[in-house]
């Protein structure tokens, strides 16, 4: 909530940059070994519903939501030569 509160006063001209900075601050303060998706869901649970948020705060919350939904794409191994023969 500290980051969201800090983003409430940011002008619309700096909204995207401030949201990214807030997101990086959030990421770098996660404990070692913590699940980012779980931490994002926990952080989103702390944000009170029905609040009006600045453009920067909304952008930050969208970033957290994407992490919470675990939309991070992981590389997929195709199987090398054996995998290509199957195609």
N, C-alpha and C positions, 0 to 999 in steps of 0.2 A: 504493500500500500504506500510505502514511502516514495517509491518511484512514480506511481500514479499521481500521488499528491503533488510531487515536484513538477510533473508534466502539465498540471492544470493551468499554470501561469505562463506557459510558453506560447509565443505568438504563432499564428498560423503559418507565417513565412518560414519558421524554423521547425515546424511540427515534425516532418519526416526525419530530419537529422536528429532532433531531440529524442524521438521515439527509438531510433536505432541506437543512440547512445545509452538510453535507458535499458534497452534490451541487452546490450553488451554488458552493462553493469550488472544486470540480473544474472546473466550467464556466468560471468566471472566470479560471482559471489556464491555460486552453488557449491555445496560441500563436495569434496573429491568422492567420486563413485556414486553420486546421487543420480537418479533417473531424471533427466530433463523433462520428460513427459509427465511424470508424477509430480515433480516440483511445479510445473506450469499449471497442472490441474489444482494443486493446493493453493497456488497464488491466485488463480481465478476465483476460487471459492471464498477468498478473503475480500474480494471486491464487492461492495454492497450493490445490490440490484436497484434499478430505478434512478441511479445517480446520473447527472449530466456530466459528461466528460469533454475536455478540450479535444481538438483534433489530434494533438500529439498523444494524449492519453489513449484515445480510441485506437490509434495506429499501434501503440505498444500492446494494447490488449489483443489486437488481431494477431500480432506476432506470437504472443503467449498462447493464443488459441490454436494456432497452427502447430506449435510444439506440443501442446496438450493432446492434439489429435494424432500425434506421432506420424506426421506426413513426411518425415525425413526418408528419402529414398536410399536404400542400402544397395551397394553393388551386388550384382548377381553373377556368380561364376557359371559360365556356359558349359564347362566340362571339357574344354580343349578339343583335341582331335576326335575323341570318342563322341563328344557332344555334337560336333559338326556332322558326323556320319549319320546320326539319328535324324537329321533334318531333311 
